[in-house]
């Protein structure tokens, strides 16, 4: 497994059956970076990035996959802030907190 897939496998849970893990990794392989627009936060504000993210969000991902994908595409500084806020919060609340911290 690649380093990224190893992290995804740990998030998914290593106690689950192998075929479920393979299906999860197969569905989560597509990255927003591979999207035709190459979505990354870059110099965008968190709020603008989240709006773009919501626009292209893939319906085949569940809520936790959406949240993980969004966090992975944030700048390292904002990923750190998210961890300080708490990864257990819903994505909308995390975005609200980041927007307030950014202001």
Phi and psi in radians as a Rosetta constraint file:
Dihedral C 1 N 2 CA 2 C 2 CIRCULARHARMONIC -1.247 0.35
Dihedral N 2 CA 2 C 2 N 3 CIRCULARHARMONIC 2.889 0.35
Dihedral C 2 N 3 CA 3 C 3 CIRCULARHARMONIC -1.019 0.35
Dihedral N 3 CA 3 C 3 N 4 CIRCULARHARMONIC -0.740 0.35
Dihedral C 3 N 4 CA 4 C 4 CIRCULARHARMONIC -1.106 0.35
Dihedral N 4 CA 4 C 4 N 5 CIRCULARHARMONIC -0.759 0.35
Dihedral C 4 N 5 CA 5 C 5 CIRCULARHARMONIC -1.149 0.35
Dihedral N 5 CA 5 C 5 N 6 CIRCULARHARMONIC -0.598 0.35
Dihedral C 5 N 6 CA 6 C 6 CIRCULARHARMONIC -1.104 0.35
Dihedral N 6 CA 6 C 6 N 7 CIRCULARHARMONIC -0.747 0.35
Dihedral C 6 N 7 CA 7 C 7 CIRCULARHARMONIC -1.095 0.35
Dihedral N 7 CA 7 C 7 N 8 CIRCULARHARMONIC -0.751 0.35
Dihedral C 7 N 8 CA 8 C 8 CIRCULARHARMONIC -1.117 0.35
Dihedral N 8 CA 8 C 8 N 9 CIRCULARHARMONIC -0.673 0.35
Dihedral C 8 N 9 CA 9 C 9 CIRCULARHARMONIC -1.116 0.35
Dihedral N 9 CA 9 C 9 N 10 CIRCULARHARMONIC -0.703 0.35
Dihedral C 9 N 10 CA 10 C 10 CIRCULARHARMONIC -1.157 0.35
Dihedral N 10 CA 10 C 10 N 11 CIRCULARHARMONIC -0.737 0.35
Dihedral C 10 N 11 CA 11 C 11 CIRCULARHARMONIC -1.069 0.35
Dihedral N 11 CA 11 C 11 N 12 CIRCULARHARMONIC -0.698 0.35
Dihedral C 11 N 12 CA 12 C 12 CIRCULARHARMONIC -1.183 0.35
Dihedral N 12 CA 12 C 12 N 13 CIRCULARHARMONIC -0.658 0.35
Dihedral C 12 N 13 CA 13 C 13 CIRCULARHARMONIC 2.025 0.35
Dihedral N 13 CA 13 C 13 N 14 CIRCULARHARMONIC 2.064 0.35
Dihedral C 13 N 14 CA 14 C 14 CIRCULARHARMONIC -1.393 0.35
Dihedral N 14 CA 14 C 14 N 15 CIRCULARHARMONIC -0.154 0.35
Dihedral C 14 N 15 CA 15 C 15 CIRCULARHARMONIC -1.483 0.35
Dihedral N 15 CA 15 C 15 N 16 CIRCULARHARMONIC -0.182 0.35
Dihedral C 15 N 16 CA 16 C 16 CIRCULARHARMONIC -1.356 0.35
Dihedral N 16 CA 16 C 16 N 17 CIRCULARHARMONIC 2.801 0.35
Dihedral C 16 N 17 CA 17 C 17 CIRCULARHARMONIC -1.035 0.35
Dihedral N 17 CA 17 C 17 N 18 CIRCULARHARMONIC 2.579 0.35
Dihedral C 17 N 18 CA 18 C 18 CIRCULARHARMONIC -1.051 0.35
Dihedral N 18 CA 18 C 18 N 19 CIRCULARHARMONIC -0.699 0.35
Dihedral C 18 N 19 CA 19 C 19 CIRCULARHARMONIC -1.142 0.35
Dihedral N 19 CA 19 C 19 N 20 CIRCULARHARMONIC -0.580 0.35
Dihedral C 19 N 20 CA 20 C 20 CIRCULARHARMONIC -1.175 0.35
Dihedral N 20 CA 20 C 20 N 21 CIRCULARHARMONIC -0.684 0.35
Dihedral C 20 N 21 CA 21 C 21 CIRCULARHARMONIC -1.101 0.35
Dihedral N 21 CA 21 C 21 N 22 CIRCULARHARMONIC -0.776 0.35
Dihedral C 21 N 22 CA 22 C 22 CIRCULARHARMONIC -1.073 0.35
Dihedral N 22 CA 22 C 22 N 23 CIRCULARHARMONIC -0.761 0.35
Dihedral C 22 N 23 CA 23 C 23 CIRCULARHARMONIC -1.094 0.35
Dihedral N 23 CA 23 C 23 N 24 CIRCULARHARMONIC -0.744 0.35
Dihedral C 23 N 24 CA 24 C 24 CIRCULARHARMONIC -1.073 0.35
Dihedral N 24 CA 24 C 24 N 25 CIRCULARHARMONIC -0.833 0.35
Dihedral C 24 N 25 CA 25 C 25 CIRCULARHARMONIC -1.125 0.35
Dihedral N 25 CA 25 C 25 N 26 CIRCULARHARMONIC -0.648 0.35
Dihedral C 25 N 26 CA 26 C 26 CIRCULARHARMONIC -1.115 0.35
Dihedral N 26 CA 26 C 26 N 27 CIRCULARHARMONIC -0.732 0.35
Dihedral C 26 N 27 CA 27 C 27 CIRCULARHARMONIC -1.279 0.35
Dihedral N 27 CA 27 C 27 N 28 CIRCULARHARMONIC -0.509 0.35
Dihedral C 27 N 28 CA 28 C 28 CIRCULARHARMONIC -1.658 0.35
Dihedral N 28 CA 28 C 28 N 29 CIRCULARHARMONIC 0.018 0.35
Dihedral C 28 N 29 CA 29 C 29 CIRCULARHARMONIC -1.123 0.35
Dihedral N 29 CA 29 C 29 N 30 CIRCULARHARMONIC -0.668 0.35
Dihedral C 29 N 30 CA 30 C 30 CIRCULARHARMONIC -1.135 0.35
Dihedral N 30 CA 30 C 30 N 31 CIRCULARHARMONIC 2.160 0.35
Dihedral C 30 N 31 CA 31 C 31 CIRCULARHARMONIC -1.834 0.35
Dihedral N 31 CA 31 C 31 N 32 CIRCULARHARMONIC 2.640 0.35
Dihedral C 31 N 32 CA 32 C 32 CIRCULARHARMONIC -1.110 0.35
Dihedral N 32 CA 32 C 32 N 33 CIRCULARHARMONIC -0.404 0.35
Dihedral C 32 N 33 CA 33 C 33 CIRCULARHARMONIC -1.146 0.35
Dihedral N 33 CA 33 C 33 N 34 CIRCULARHARMONIC -0.477 0.35
Dihedral C 33 N 34 CA 34 C 34 CIRCULARHARMONIC -1.475 0.35
Dihedral N 34 CA 34 C 34 N 35 CIRCULARHARMONIC -0.092 0.35
Dihedral C 34 N 35 CA 35 C 35 CIRCULARHARMONIC -1.128 0.35
Dihedral N 35 CA 35 C 35 N 36 CIRCULARHARMONIC 2.596 0.35
Dihedral C 35 N 36 CA 36 C 36 CIRCULARHARMONIC -0.919 0.35
Dihedral N 36 CA 36 C 36 N 37 CIRCULARHARMONIC -0.485 0.35
Dihedral C 36 N 37 CA 37 C 37 CIRCULARHARMONIC -1.532 0.35
Dihedral N 37 CA 37 C 37 N 38 CIRCULARHARMONIC -0.113 0.35
Dihedral C 37 N 38 CA 38 C 38 CIRCULARHARMONIC 0.990 0.35
Dihedral N 38 CA 38 C 38 N 39 CIRCULARHARMONIC 0.899 0.35
Dihedral C 38 N 39 CA 39 C 39 CIRCULARHARMONIC -1.121 0.35
Dihedral N 39 CA 39 C 39 N 40 CIRCULARHARMONIC 2.045 0.35
Dihedral C 39 N 40 CA 40 C 40 CIRCULARHARMONIC -2.460 0.35
Dihedral N 40 CA 40 C 40 N 41 CIRCULARHARMONIC 2.730 0.35
Dihedral C 40 N 41 CA 41 C 41 CIRCULARHARMONIC -1.123 0.35
Dihedral N 41 CA 41 C 41 N 42 CIRCULARHARMONIC -0.825 0.35
Dihedral C 41 N 42 CA 42 C 42 CIRCULARHARMONIC 0.937 0.35
Dihedral N 42 CA 42 C 42 N 43 CIRCULARHARMONIC -2.255 0.35
Dihedral C 42 N 43 CA 43 C 43 CIRCULARHARMONIC -1.604 0.35
Dihedral N 43 CA 43 C 43 N 44 CIRCULARHARMONIC 0.052 0.35
Dihedral C 43 N 44 CA 44 C 44 CIRCULARHARMONIC -1.212 0.35
Dihedral N 44 CA 44 C 44 N 45 CIRCULARHARMONIC 2.607 0.35
Dihedral C 44 N 45 CA 45 C 45 CIRCULARHARMONIC -1.208 0.35
Dihedral N 45 CA 45 C 45 N 46 CIRCULARHARMONIC 2.828 0.35
Dihedral C 45 N 46 CA 46 C 46 CIRCULARHARMONIC -1.035 0.35
Dihedral N 46 CA 46 C 46 N 47 CIRCULARHARMONIC -0.724 0.35
Dihedral C 46 N 47 CA 47 C 47 CIRCULARHARMONIC -1.095 0.35
Dihedral N 47 CA 47 C 47 N 48 CIRCULARHARMONIC -0.789 0.35
Dihedral C 47 N 48 CA 48 C 48 CIRCULARHARMONIC -1.149 0.35
Dihedral N 48 CA 48 C 48 N 49 CIRCULARHARMONIC -0.727 0.35
Dihedral C 48 N 49 CA 49 C 49 CIRCULARHARMONIC -1.086 0.35
Dihedral N 49 CA 49 C 49 N 50 CIRCULARHARMONIC -0.728 0.35
Dihedral C 49 N 50 CA 50 C 50 CIRCULARHARMONIC -1.124 0.35
Dihedral N 50 CA 50 C 50 N 51 CIRCULARHARMONIC -0.671 0.35
Dihedral C 50 N 51 CA 51 C 51 CIRCULARHARMONIC -1.091 0.35
Dihedral N 51 CA 51 C 51 N 52 CIRCULARHARMONIC -0.767 0.35
Dihedral C 51 N 52 CA 52 C 52 CIRCULARHARMONIC -1.121 0.35
Dihedral N 52 CA 52 C 52 N 53 CIRCULARHARMONIC -0.728 0.35
Dihedral C 52 N 53 CA 53 C 53 CIRCULARHARMONIC -1.065 0.35
Dihedral N 53 CA 53 C 53 N 54 CIRCULARHARMONIC -0.818 0.35
Dihedral C 53 N 54 CA 54 C 54 CIRCULARHARMONIC -1.035 0.35
Dihedral N 54 CA 54 C 54 N 55 CIRCULARHARMONIC -0.608 0.35
Dihedral C 54 N 55 CA 55 C 55 CIRCULARHARMONIC -1.164 0.35
Dihedral N 55 CA 55 C 55 N 56 CIRCULARHARMONIC -0.678 0.35
Dihedral C 55 N 56 CA 56 C 56 CIRCULARHARMONIC -1.835 0.35
Dihedral N 56 CA 56 C 56 N 57 CIRCULARHARMONIC 0.080 0.35
Dihedral C 56 N 57 CA 57 C 57 CIRCULARHARMONIC -0.917 0.35
Dihedral N 57 CA 57 C 57 N 58 CIRCULARHARMONIC 2.329 0.35
Dihedral C 57 N 58 CA 58 C 58 CIRCULARHARMONIC -1.463 0.35
Dihedral N 58 CA 58 C 58 N 59 CIRCULARHARMONIC 2.282 0.35
Dihedral C 58 N 59 CA 59 C 59 CIRCULARHARMONIC -1.237 0.35
Dihedral N 59 CA 59 C 59 N 60 CIRCULARHARMONIC -0.294 0.35
Dihedral C 59 N 60 CA 60 C 60 CIRCULARHARMONIC -1.352 0.35
Dihedral N 60 CA 60 C 60 N 61 CIRCULARHARMONIC -0.181 0.35
Dihedral C 60 N 61 CA 61 C 61 CIRCULARHARMONIC -1.569 0.35
Dihedral N 61 CA 61 C 61 N 62 CIRCULARHARMONIC 2.503 0.35
Dihedral C 61 N 62 CA 62 C 62 CIRCULARHARMONIC -1.444 0.35
Dihedral N 62 CA 62 C 62 N 63 CIRCULARHARMONIC 3.119 0.35
Dihedral C 62 N 63 CA 63 C 63 CIRCULARHARMONIC -1.066 0.35
Dihedral N 63 CA 63 C 63 N 64 CIRCULARHARMONIC -0.728 0.35
Dihedral C 63 N 64 CA 64 C 64 CIRCULARHARMONIC -1.180 0.35
Dihedral N 64 CA 64 C 64 N 65 CIRCULARHARMONIC -0.644 0.35
Dihedral C 64 N 65 CA 65 C 65 CIRCULARHARMONIC -1.151 0.35
Dihedral N 65 CA 65 C 65 N 66 CIRCULARHARMONIC -0.725 0.35
Dihedral C 65 N 66 CA 66 C 66 CIRCULARHARMONIC -1.044 0.35
Dihedral N 66 CA 66 C 66 N 67 CIRCULARHARMONIC -0.781 0.35
Dihedral C 66 N 67 CA 67 C 67 CIRCULARHARMONIC -1.105 0.35
Dihedral N 67 CA 67 C 67 N 68 CIRCULARHARMONIC -0.829 0.35
Dihedral C 67 N 68 CA 68 C 68 CIRCULARHARMONIC -1.078 0.35
Dihedral N 68 CA 68 C 68 N 69 CIRCULARHARMONIC -0.737 0.35
Dihedral C 68 N 69 CA 69 C 69 CIRCULARHARMONIC -1.124 0.35
Dihedral N 69 CA 69 C 69 N 70 CIRCULARHARMONIC -0.752 0.35
Dihedral C 69 N 70 CA 70 C 70 CIRCULARHARMONIC -1.062 0.35
Dihedral N 70 CA 70 C 70 N 71 CIRCULARHARMONIC -0.807 0.35
Dihedral C 70 N 71 CA 71 C 71 CIRCULARHARMONIC -1.108 0.35
Dihedral N 71 CA 71 C 71 N 72 CIRCULARHARMONIC -0.703 0.35
Dihedral C 71 N 72 CA 72 C 72 CIRCULARHARMONIC -1.085 0.35
Dihedral N 72 CA 72 C 72 N 73 CIRCULARHARMONIC -0.531 0.35
Dihedral C 72 N 73 CA 73 C 73 CIRCULARHARMONIC -1.563 0.35
Dihedral N 73 CA 73 C 73 N 74 CIRCULARHARMONIC -0.095 0.35
Dihedral C 73 N 74 CA 74 C 74 CIRCULARHARMONIC -1.265 0.35
Dihedral N 74 CA 74 C 74 N 75 CIRCULARHARMONIC 2.842 0.35
Dihedral C 74 N 75 CA 75 C 75 CIRCULARHARMONIC -1.123 0.35
Dihedral N 75 CA 75 C 75 N 76 CIRCULARHARMONIC 2.772 0.35
Dihedral C 75 N 76 CA 76 C 76 CIRCULARHARMONIC -1.061 0.35
Dihedral N 76 CA 76 C 76 N 77 CIRCULARHARMONIC -0.659 0.35
Dihedral C 76 N 77 CA 77 C 77 CIRCULARHARMONIC -1.081 0.35
Dihedral N 77 CA 77 C 77 N 78 CIRCULARHARMONIC -0.748 0.35
Dihedral C 77 N 78 CA 78 C 78 CIRCULARHARMONIC -1.282 0.35
Dihedral N 78 CA 78 C 78 N 79 CIRCULARHARMONIC -0.538 0.35
Dihedral C 78 N 79 CA 79 C 79 CIRCULARHARMONIC -1.089 0.35
Dihedral N 79 CA 79 C 79 N 80 CIRCULARHARMONIC -0.703 0.35
Dihedral C 79 N 80 CA 80 C 80 CIRCULARHARMONIC -1.114 0.35
Dihedral N 80 CA 80 C 80 N 81 CIRCULARHARMONIC -0.775 0.35
Dihedral C 80 N 81 CA 81 C 81 CIRCULARHARMONIC -1.077 0.35
Dihedral N 81 CA 81 C 81 N 82 CIRCULARHARMONIC -0.679 0.35
Dihedral C 81 N 82 CA 82 C 82 CIRCULARHARMONIC -1.065 0.35
Dihedral N 82 CA 82 C 82 N 83 CIRCULARHARMONIC -0.758 0.35
Dihedral C 82 N 83 CA 83 C 83 CIRCULARHARMONIC -1.115 0.35
Dihedral N 83 CA 83 C 83 N 84 CIRCULARHARMONIC -0.640 0.35
Dihedral C 83 N 84 CA 84 C 84 CIRCULARHARMONIC -1.176 0.35
Dihedral N 84 CA 84 C 84 N 85 CIRCULARHARMONIC -0.625 0.35
Dihedral C 84 N 85 CA 85 C 85 CIRCULARHARMONIC -1.221 0.35
Dihedral N 85 CA 85 C 85 N 86 CIRCULARHARMONIC -0.585 0.35
Dihedral C 85 N 86 CA 86 C 86 CIRCULARHARMONIC 2.041 0.35
Dihedral N 86 CA 86 C 86 N 87 CIRCULARHARMONIC 2.072 0.35
Dihedral C 86 N 87 CA 87 C 87 CIRCULARHARMONIC -1.231 0.35
Dihedral N 87 CA 87 C 87 N 88 CIRCULARHARMONIC -0.231 0.35
Dihedral C 87 N 88 CA 88 C 88 CIRCULARHARMONIC -1.383 0.35
Dihedral N 88 CA 88 C 88 N 89 CIRCULARHARMONIC -0.178 0.35
Dihedral C 88 N 89 CA 89 C 89 CIRCULARHARMONIC -1.302 0.35
Dihedral N 89 CA 89 C 89 N 90 CIRCULARHARMONIC 2.647 0.35
Dihedral C 89 N 90 CA 90 C 90 CIRCULARHARMONIC -1.097 0.35
Dihedral N 90 CA 90 C 90 N 91 CIRCULARHARMONIC 2.667 0.35
Dihedral C 90 N 91 CA 91 C 91 CIRCULARHARMONIC -1.010 0.35
Dihedral N 91 CA 91 C 91 N 92 CIRCULARHARMONIC -0.745 0.35
Dihedral C 91 N 92 CA 92 C 92 CIRCULARHARMONIC -1.025 0.35
Dihedral N 92 CA 92 C 92 N 93 CIRCULARHARMONIC -0.722 0.35
Dihedral C 92 N 93 CA 93 C 93 CIRCULARHARMONIC -1.214 0.35
Dihedral N 93 CA 93 C 93 N 94 CIRCULARHARMONIC -0.686 0.35
Dihedral C 93 N 94 CA 94 C 94 CIRCULARHARMONIC -1.061 0.35
Dihedral N 94 CA 94 C 94 N 95 CIRCULARHARMONIC -0.744 0.35
Dihedral C 94 N 95 CA 95 C 95 CIRCULARHARMONIC -1.107 0.35
Dihedral N 95 CA 95 C 95 N 96 CIRCULARHARMONIC -0.765 0.35
Dihedral C 95 N 96 CA 96 C 96 CIRCULARHARMONIC -1.012 0.35
Dihedral N 96 CA 96 C 96 N 97 CIRCULARHARMONIC -0.754 0.35
Dihedral C 96 N 97 CA 97 C 97 CIRCULARHARMONIC -1.152 0.35
Dihedral N 97 CA 97 C 97 N 98 CIRCULARHARMONIC -0.716 0.35
Dihedral C 97 N 98 CA 98 C 98 CIRCULARHARMONIC -1.119 0.35
Dihedral N 98 CA 98 C 98 N 99 CIRCULARHARMONIC -0.696 0.35
Dihedral C 98 N 99 CA 99 C 99 CIRCULARHARMONIC -1.083 0.35
Dihedral N 99 CA 99 C 99 N 100 CIRCULARHARMONIC -0.736 0.35
Dihedral C 99 N 100 CA 100 C 100 CIRCULARHARMONIC -1.153 0.35
Dihedral N 100 CA 100 C 100 N 101 CIRCULARHARMONIC -0.680 0.35
Dihedral C 100 N 101 CA 101 C 101 CIRCULARHARMONIC -1.198 0.35
Dihedral N 101 CA 101 C 101 N 102 CIRCULARHARMONIC -0.527 0.35
Dihedral C 101 N 102 CA 102 C 102 CIRCULARHARMONIC -1.320 0.35
Dihedral N 102 CA 102 C 102 N 103 CIRCULARHARMONIC -0.461 0.35
